[in-house]
Amino acid sequence: MNTPNKTGHIRLTSHPEPGAAAGRFPLDWGAATPELRGPIIGTVTRPGDRNVIGAHGGPYGLYRALAISAGVMNPLARPDLTNTAPAVKIGPHPQWFDPKKIVSLDPWGHIPQEVFAREIGEGIDIRPTIAVTRARLNLPEVLNAMSAGRLKSDGAVLKDNGDISVTKIAIDPVWYLPGVAERFGTSEQKLRRTLFEQTGGMYPELVTRPDLRVFLPPIGGATAYVIGDIAGLTDPRRKLTCRVHDECNGSDVFGSDICTCRPYLIHGIEESVRQAQKGGVGLIIYYRKEGRALGEVTKFLVYNARKRQEGGDTAATYFERTECVAGVQDARFQQLMPDPLHWLGVTRIDRFVSMSNMKYDAIVGSGIEIVERVPLPDDLIPPDASVEMEAKKAAGYYVPEGAPSDDDLKKTSGRDLEKY
């Protein structure tokens, strides 16, 4: 690893600077307080303070390097965190103190500027990995729903002009490697070796510094949108509607009709607004996993392969073409997906706006109850996405018959739903 020494020069090593205070800020994942757990320090300017692999900034670290190399940014610059505290209070929740419940984000990542103010004042480079703010969303489909009478303004959750009031939360990944390895049923040593090899040796500390057990990976994280009172997420008297959504730039942003991603996202937002207007709360978590975590280039290559194959695009070869190009049908591996839910203190989802068994199994397997699963209405499926839908149904990605009926829910009183 390249680290600046005390003279400002770079030396090639993955070990601490001679004489540095190694272990000055040890991390105890799952400790009862942030002070006992310790701060996450990914500084690249004071190597002796570092207690993680990787660096602050995650996927944007390279842009920081470009800015520094172009002479427009001082490499020693530190963020002024004045007035950056969360717009609403979150936690602590019991899940924060279970090292097995949350392994891919820092439960205290939204408040280090408060908890470690003294250390930051002393020059320690401690930065938030989560930011919480308030915002408004305005979507054309919501305006259409209002015009059609499906949604009505209430002046609080949904304004007359179609604005939706939300609490917006950005989450950068922070991986506790022992917990990630256990979640995936592998050894920490194997995980470290594979991460090192598959990133071209970018992070030698993965194999040379077993004492550093936390990794700041250079990948996208997640954004959560809470519609309604955020306290409702943990109030058993209030119902929660939730959509967990994996990124699809082509559909979500540009409206491509080859898949159902944006329609399902909008459907989740509509259902969340309705729940919040009834006194409950809605939650959308948007994960950066473009193209089933295979990337947009791979996705478009697969589009070409599907459309050009003999016999045309068919459900039978939908996942086969993906595996031919990418080597795997799906790389999202939803095991880490429930972590933001646990961070928010969620223990029950009353209406889960997804028919994906992969998502359902991951959430329920992590200890969160799902009462009802909400399918995508047929009239929201674009014509060109019919192949995708049939393929997902055949593969168990989308299981409409898994949704309990209203009669079933009444019989079970919304609780004894194991058969679903």
N, C-alpha and C positions, 0 to 999 in steps of 0.2 A: 504494500500500500504506500502511496506517496503521502508523506506528512511533512509539514514545515517544522524545521528545528528552531532553536532559540535565535539563530542568526538570520532566519528568514529564508534559508535555502531548503530545498526539497531533498529528502533522502528516501530511498526505496526500502521499505520495511513494513512488516505487518505487526511489529512488536512495539511496546511503549518506548518513548524517548528515554535514554539513560538518565536516571535521576528523577524521572517523573513520579508523581505520587500515584502509583498504580493502585487501584482499588480504593481510591479516596471516596468514591460515590458508589458503593455496592448496591445492587438491586435485589430486592426480595419480593418477587412477583406474588401478588395476592395478599400482601401484608395488610394489616388493619387500618393503616393510615398512609397518606402519601409520603409523610416524612420517614416512616419506617420502610416503605417500599423504595424510596429514593427517586431522584429526578432522572428523566431520560436525557442523556447528553450525547448528541451526535456531532459536536463541534469538530471542524477540520482545522481550526486555527490554534487550538490548545490541546494537543493530543494526550497530554497527561490527565485531562479531565474526562476524556471519552470513556463511556461505559457500555457502548453499543457498537454493533457493526453497521456500516452504512453512514449516512449523513442526513442532517435536517434538509427538508425540501423534497425528499423522495424523488418522484418522476421529474421534478423541475430542477434537480441538482445540476444537470448539464447546462441549462440555460443560465444558471448562476455562474458556472464556469465560463460560458461565452461572454457574459456581461463583464466579468473580471478581466478576461483576456482582451476584450475590446477597450478596456480602460474606462468603462462607464460606471464601474462599481468598485468600491473599496473592499478588498477581501477581508478586512478586519471589521467591517461594518456590523453592528448588532441592531436587531430590531428594537424600536422604542415601543414597549407594550402598554403604554399609558392608555387607559380607557378601552382596552381590548377584552375585558372580562366578558363572560357569557351574558347574553341579554336576558336569559332566564336561568333559574337554578335547576341543575340536574344532579340527582343523587346526593350522597352515595346510596347505592342499593346493595342488597346482600350478595348479588352475583359478583360484585367487584372484589369480594374477598375470597372467592373460590378460584384458585389458579387454573382450574380446568374449564370454567365457564367462559372466560374471556382470554383468548390467546393471540388475537390478531389486531388489537388496538390497545391504547393506553387508557385505562379507566379514568385516570387523573389528568388526561392530556388536554382538557379544556381549561384547567385552572393552575398550571404551574406558575404563571405570572403572579398569582396570589399566594400560593403555598410556599413557593421558593423565592419570594421577593428579596429576602436578605442575600441569598446566594447570587441571584441575578445582579443585585446591587454591588456585590463584590467582584463582578466581572465574569462569573460562570455563565457560559452560553447555554441557557436552558430555554427551550422554545415550545409553545403549544403545538400539539398535533391534532387538536380538535378545536373548531371555532363554532360558536353558537350565536346566531343573530336573528332578527325579525325581518320579514319581507312580505311582499305581496306577489302572487302569481296571477297572470292574465293570459288565458288560453282561448283561442277562437272556438274550440269545441265546447268550452264552458259557456261562452256567450250563446252558442247554438242551442245548448241544453236549456238555457234560460228562456230563449225565444220559443222553444218547443214545450216549455212548461215542466220539463223534468227536474230542473233546479229553480229555486226561487230565492231572491235576495232576502237576507235577514238583517243586514246592516252591520253584522259583527263578523261572522265567519265568511259570508259571501256578500260583497258590496253590490250596490246598484249597477255599477259599471263593469261588473264581472270579476273584479279583483277578489282573490282568495287570500285571507290573512293566514300566514304560516310562521312557524318557527323553523328556521333553516340551519342545519348542522352539517359541517364539512368534517370528514374523518380521514386522516392519513393513516396508512397501515403501520402498525408497530407489532412485530412478531416476536412472541416469546417462544423461542425455538423448541425447548423441551415439550411445551404444551401443543405446539403445532405438530410435532412429530407424533405425539401420542394420539392426537385427533385423527391423524391419517394412518395410524397403525403401523408406523415404522420406527426406527431408532433415530435418536437425535444425530448420531454420528453419520448414518446413511443420508439423512436429510441434509446435513451440512455439506457432505461430500458432493451430493447431487446438485445442490444450489451452486456450489463453487464451480463444478464442471460445466453446468448448463448456462452459466453466465460468463463463460470463457475465462474463468479465473479472475473475474472483476473484483471479487471480495476475498482475498487470501485469508483474512481473519476468520472466515468460516471454518477453515481447517487448521489454522495455527493458533487460534485464541479460544479454546474451549471455555475459558473463564468468562468470555463475553457471550451471554446467552440470549440477548435481545438483538433483533435485526430490523433496520429501517429499510425495507425493500423499495427499489425504484419502480414501483407499479402504482396504478391508480387505486384510490380508496373507495369511499362511498359518500353519498350525501343523503341526509334524512330530512324529510319535510313533515312536520307535525301540524295537523290541521285541527284547531280547537285547543282546549286547555291541556298543556303538556302534563299537568298533574293527573289527568285522566288515564294516562298510560299505566299507572300503578294502582288505580282506584278500582277495586273489584266490583263496585256498584255501577261503573260506567262501561259501556261496550266499546270495544276497539275494532275498527276495520283497518286492515293492513294489506298493502301490496309491496312485495319485494320484487324489484325489477332489475334485470341485467341490461346494461347499456347496448343500444342499437342505434348508432349515429344516423344511419341511412333512413330508418323509419322514425325514430324519436325526434330528430331535428329536421330532416328533409322530406319526410312523408313518403318514403318508398313503400310501394304496395305489395312487395314480394313477401312480407311477413306481417304479423299481427302485433308487433311490439308497441308502436305508438297507440293504436286503438286500445290495447290492454292497459297501458299506462294511464291513458285518459279515463278509461272506465274505472280504474282504481282511484283516481282523483275524485271523480264524480261520487263514487260510493263513500269515499272518505268525507267529502263535504256533507253528504246527507247524514252520516253518522254523527259528525260534529254538531250539526244543526239540531239533532235529537238529544243533545247533552252528552254524547260520547266523545270519541276522539278518532281522528284518522291519521294514518301513518304511511308514508311512502318512503321506502329506502331504495336508492338508486345506486347500483354497484357498477364500477368501471370494469366490465368484463366483456368488452367488444367481441362480437363474433364467437360467443361461447368461450371466451377467454383465449381464442385462437388468433384474434386480430382481424382488422378490416381487410387487409390484403388477402389473407387466406379466405375470408368470407367471399370476396368478389371472385377469386379464382374458382371457388366451389360453385358460385352462381353460373359461371361460364361452363364448367364441366357438366352441371345439371342440365342446362338449357341445350347444350350441343350433343348430348349423348343420343345414341340411336334409340328411337322410340319416344324421345322427348323427356320432359321433366316428369318424374313419377314419384309417388310416395314410397314405393318399394326400394328405390335407390337413393333416397334423400340423404340418409346418414352414411350410406356406403360411399357416396362421392366425397363427403366430408372427410371420412377416414382415409380415403385414397390420397387426398391432397395433404391432410394435416397429420396423419398417423394415428389419430384418435377422433372419436365422434364428438366429444365434448370435454373441454378442459376446465370447466367451471368448478367442479368438485365442491359442492355446496357445504362441505363440512365447516368452513369458516364463516359462512353467511349469517348464522344466528347471533354472532357476537355483538353487533350493534343493538339487536333486540334486548340482549341481556344487559348491555350497558345502560339502556333506557329503562331498565327495571321491568320489562314486559314478562309476564308469566302466563297470560292467556290472550289469544286472539279470537275474538268472537266471529268475525267474518274475514276470512283469508281470501283475498282476491287473486287466486291462482289455482289452476288445476294441475300444476306440476307435481308429480310424486317425488321428484328429486328434492324440491324445496320443502314440501310437506314433511317428508321423512327426516330431513336435516333439522327442521325446527322442532318437531315432536320428539325426535331422538335426543335433542338437547334439553328436554324437560319443559318446553312451552306447550301448553294445551291449545289446540285448534278446534273450535266448536263447529264452524261451518265453512265450506269451501264454495267460492263464488265463481262460476264460469263466465267466459266472455260471450255475450249475446251473439247469436249467429249473424245478425244484421250488421255487426261491426267488423266482420271478417272480410278483408278485401278479396276480390275474385282471384287475384294472382297468388294469394296466400293459402288457397285451398289445399295445394299439395303439401305445404308445410304442416297444416293442421292435421291432415290425414296421416302423415308420417309420424307426427308427435303422438297422436292417439295410439297408433300401432306399436310405438316404442315405449309407451307408458309415460311420456313426458307430459301429456295432457290427457286427463282421465275424467271426462264429464260425468260418467256414471259413479264416480267417487263422491259426488256432492250429495249430502243427505237432503231429502225432501223436507218440506215444512211439516208434513205429518210425522216423519221420522223424528224431527227435532222436538215436536210436542211430546211424542211418546217417551223420549229419553230425557226430557226436561233440559235439553241443551247440555247435558253433562256426560252421560254414559255413552260415549261415541266411539268406543274401541273398534267396533265392527267397520267403521269407516276409515 
